[in-house]
């Protein structure tokens, strides 16, 4: 079966409220209070790092390119003289 490049039909019930401005608040309200977690910037960095590690572990062909991209990003940030607290090395330790 060929994959269609046509845009999805957005007329069904699934799509009905996706453009709603209150959608995020509605979704947040559905989460049980006892299961809510907040994440600061450091926690989000760790989550992103873990996701990248999982992708690299699943598809080893991406390992070296993604590390190279991380190295390049650090060098660019330093070349732009960004504050060192905003420059994360590609080997960000997960603690």
C-alpha positions as CSV (number, residue, x, y, z in Angstrom):
1,X,0.0,0.0,0.0
2,X,1.6,3.3,-1.0
3,X,2.0,6.1,1.5
4,X,-0.1,9.1,0.7
5,X,1.4,12.6,0.7
6,X,-2.0,14.2,0.9
7,X,-2.8,16.1,4.1
8,X,-4.9,14.2,6.6
9,X,-8.7,14.6,6.5
10,X,-9.4,16.8,9.6
11,X,-13.1,16.5,9.6
12,X,-13.6,13.8,12.3
13,X,-14.3,14.1,16.0
14,X,-10.5,13.6,16.8
15,X,-9.7,17.0,15.1
16,X,-12.7,18.9,16.4
17,X,-11.1,20.8,19.3
18,X,-7.4,20.7,18.4
19,X,-7.5,24.4,17.4
20,X,-9.1,25.4,20.7
21,X,-7.2,28.0,22.6
22,X,-8.1,26.3,25.9
23,X,-6.9,22.8,24.8
24,X,-3.7,22.9,26.9
25,X,-5.7,23.9,30.0
26,X,-8.3,21.1,29.3
27,X,-5.5,18.5,29.0
28,X,-3.8,19.7,32.2
29,X,-7.1,19.6,34.0
30,X,-7.5,15.9,33.1
31,X,-4.2,14.8,34.7
32,X,-4.8,13.4,38.2
33,X,-3.5,15.9,40.9
34,X,-1.5,13.2,42.7
35,X,0.4,12.4,39.5
36,X,1.4,15.9,38.5
37,X,5.1,16.6,38.2
38,X,6.8,19.9,37.6
39,X,10.1,20.1,35.7
40,X,12.6,22.9,35.9
41,X,15.1,23.7,33.1
42,X,17.6,21.2,34.4
43,X,15.1,18.4,34.6
44,X,14.0,19.1,31.0
45,X,17.6,19.1,29.8
46,X,18.1,15.7,31.4
47,X,14.9,14.4,29.8
48,X,16.0,15.6,26.4
49,X,19.4,14.0,26.9
50,X,17.8,10.7,27.9
51,X,15.6,10.8,24.8
52,X,18.7,11.4,22.6
53,X,20.5,8.5,24.3
54,X,17.6,6.2,23.6
55,X,17.4,7.2,19.9
56,X,21.2,6.7,19.6
57,X,21.0,3.3,21.3
58,X,18.1,2.2,19.0
59,X,19.7,3.4,15.8
60,X,23.5,3.3,16.2
61,X,24.0,5.0,12.9
62,X,22.8,8.2,14.5
63,X,25.3,8.0,17.4
64,X,28.3,9.7,15.9
65,X,26.4,12.3,13.9
66,X,24.3,13.4,16.9
67,X,27.5,13.7,19.1
68,X,29.1,15.7,16.3
69,X,26.1,18.0,16.1
70,X,26.3,18.5,19.8
71,X,30.0,19.3,19.7
72,X,29.3,21.8,16.9
73,X,26.5,23.4,18.8
74,X,28.7,23.9,21.8
75,X,31.5,25.4,19.7
76,X,29.0,27.8,18.0
77,X,27.6,28.8,21.3
78,X,31.0,29.5,22.7
79,X,32.0,31.3,19.4
80,X,28.9,33.6,20.0
81,X,30.2,34.2,23.5
82,X,27.0,32.9,25.1
83,X,27.1,32.7,28.9
84,X,28.8,29.4,29.8
85,X,25.8,28.5,32.1
86,X,23.8,28.2,28.8
87,X,26.3,26.0,27.0
88,X,25.8,22.3,27.7
89,X,28.4,19.8,26.6
90,X,27.1,16.9,24.6
91,X,28.0,14.5,27.4
92,X,25.6,16.1,29.9
93,X,25.7,13.8,32.9
94,X,22.3,12.6,34.1
95,X,22.2,12.7,37.9
